[in-house]
Amino acid sequence: MKYRSCLLTGLVLFFLFAFMSAPVYGALESDTLFVYAGAGLKEPMTEIGTFFEEKTGIKVEYNFAGSGTLITQMELTKKGDVFIPGGTPDYAIAENKSLVIDPVYVAYHVPVIGIQPGNPHGIKSIYDFTKDGLKLALGDVNTTAIGRQGQKLFEKLGIAEDVEKNVVLRAPTINEVVTALKLKQVDASLITIDQIKGDEIESVQLPDDESLALVVPIGRTTFTTQKEHAQEFVDFVSSDEGKAVFKKHGFPVYPDPAYADLKV
């Protein structure tokens, strides 16, 4: 009898201790936001996530990838709280699929021609992408905003086929395009102005009539289970404090009179 009593007491104490020691997943989830972010936004968004956690105690976890990949993931999982792609065309795709609510705007993604230091191939314009023997790295048309925008420009100028014959890499993220250029695996690429840092890459500006600039939007997902925290993060990213981080990393911030004619 005494043995059974001791055994019962031991079991009760065991389960009580186990319950008290177990992680409270619900609490952890409510203190963590999951954000889908374009790969080209990794540097400013990582820094913003750190600032946001310090300020609010809410952790931010990211999935950085090409915008097309992120939209597919959102559509399949219906999980996550915030979406910030490289431009409004991708956000519109997500919005048309009822994955996100109306956005607010943060900064501009401004494409430029990325070239090797000293411009050894004499690249002066996008038309030079058709030069025989030139090796190009471009963003994938289906997964990157800049890849899609670039393709539209090539088609508009009637040089799409001649450009494509020089493409040796179609990368799923702009970061991989930049890496190929830095490693001198390619001669030129279409990247964004915020990627021009240090002396590893130089750039050639695109004229206004060939501008591929995009507005960077951000908004909550329609399936977030943390609307208040998600909106708080969106508001923080689009605040003066959040925009200052984008500016620090080379992004023109929204709104900017220089891009007043740009459609959002």
CORQUI-V100676 format. One line per field, one symbol per residue. ss: DSSP state (H for helix, E for strand, L for the rest). psi: psi as a letter, one per 20 degrees, with the letter a starting at -180 (. if undefined). A space follows every 50 residues. Layout:
ss: ???
psi: ???
//
This chain:
ss: LHHHHHHHHHHHHHHHHHHHHLLLHHHHHHLEEEEEEEHHHHHHHHHHHH HHHHHHLLEEEEEEELHHHHHHHHHHHLLLLEEELLLHHHHHHHHHLLLE LLLEEEEEELEEEEELLLLLLLLLLHHHHHLLLLLEEEELLLLLHHHHHH HHHHHHHLLHHHHHLLEEEEELLHHHHHHHHHLLLLLEEEEEHHHLLLLL LEEELLLHHHLLLEEEEEEEELLLLLHHHHHHHHHHHLLHHHHHHHHHLL LLELLLHHHLLLLL
psi: ghgggggggggghghgggghiqqnhghghijpqppopqhijgghhgghgg ggghhijpqppqoprqhggggggghhhkqrhqpnairhghhhghhhjkhr aprrqgapooqrpprqpilhjlpirhhiiippippqpqqphiiqghgggg hggghhikjgghghiipipoqiqhhhggghghjkirhrroaqhiinqbjh qrqpqqrhijpjqqporqrqqijqjmgggghhgghghjrhgghhggghjj ppqpqphhkhipq.
//
